[in-house]
Amino acid sequence: MQYDLIIIGGGPAGAAAGVYAARKQIKTLLIAESFGGQSIESNEIQNWIGTPAISGIDLAKNLKEHVKSYASDFVDIKEGERVERVAPTLLVGGPTENVGQKNKFTITTNKNTYDTKTILVTTGSSRKKLNIPGALEFEGKGITYCASCDGPFFEGKDVAVIGGGNAGFESAAQLLAYCKSVTLLSRGEFRADPVTVEKVLANPKMKALTNAIPVEIKGGDFVKSIVYQRTAPFVDNLEIPVSGIFIEIGHTPATSFVEDLLEMDEFKHIKIDHKTQRTSREDIWAAGDCTDTLYHQNNIAAGDAVKALEDIYLELHRQS
């Protein structure tokens, strides 16, 4: 069987695409290792539009149920499968028969293979995590990865941000609206845009340290402090009392299965046309954190996936 569309990924982008594919009656297969994406790690999400507060686990359940409720005869769901390869497939038949027709795609998972006319990649990314004592123990107990999601929980408290790039300074800027103080630790020199650094450091509640390497996170039921070393000049084991630690040391896009097929940036994000979500390969679209979009948020990922579906729908009708 050949699908009109295969959606790869079950986060907010994949789920949104699945709902819209069903509403537009596109014969679709949604392949997801699981539903929810990165959000499943969050105890509470307060910026999912239309829902004042929801846990990551409940959001994942809602996404799955929403897709299933619309799926009907149009969207098949394969959960628990991991896509390993996407390959163009030549149409069967002689040269005359193929005139004016396009190549299609075969998707190989860890369990099966599927054929499709178009593809939407919504596989997201995974956050890079600290590998130091206490980092795993205090995950969700003061350690977090989203200032816009979790910043309000730390109102009036002292917090730290780990990471000296634009994401680190942008998180610090958001946290300054809530927190008593924000201390940013950068392993080397700041990598953020100079204008961003200057603007954030102008806030009297803000402090930032270069050449500062986290070595341990301490606490009881929740985070109480972070221990770090200075490398230039070397200073051993300094400790800052904090109630929250926001990690912004980058993320790894889940795009290895299309790495040789699509154009990517230096960080392996899929490059897209930001008007249509089209990739460098005809008939493949991408949305969400796996792309080179400027901002990575659940609501943005879902909106970008809807945008892609609108364009896919028009393209399928042009081909018919």
Order of alpha helices (4+ residues) and beta strands (2+ residues): beta-alpha-beta-alpha-beta-beta-beta-beta-beta-beta-alpha-beta-alpha-beta-alpha-beta-beta-beta-beta-beta-beta-beta-alpha
